[in-house]
């Protein structure tokens, strides 16, 4: 009985946390400066680590980049395939840097994730992703 109550409580908390971040990870309706496609692998157990690669589509050209990062929050491991919109990018040099932000998602074999990431130059990425693995993600990250 006690175990069932604790599982129900943890499930309820996870649902509330995911719902609470929904509006924070939605892109504006204005036209983006660029778009991005990312493939990333991450693992988490209280802390998290991620590595991957991506392509930025800016001014009609493709620019490839690599990803590595650490974060807090979450549990599990997953492969992430994301696409997104980039805002406040006035020149290519502004894209580089460390991105911080919030993300939310649940992966049970396959799932979805949403994230809003901002770097020190004010560039903002809104990502929507398909995920594979087993993970609960809700927390902050630096990539």
Secondary structure, DSSP 4 states (H G I P E B T S, - for coil): -HHHHHHHHHHHHHHHHHHHTTGGGPPPSSPPSEEEEEEEEEEEEEEEEEEEEEEEEETTEEEEEEEEEEEEEEEEEEEEEEEEEEES--SGGGT-S-EEEEEEEEEEEEEEEEEEEEETT--EEEEEEEEEEEEEEEEEEE-
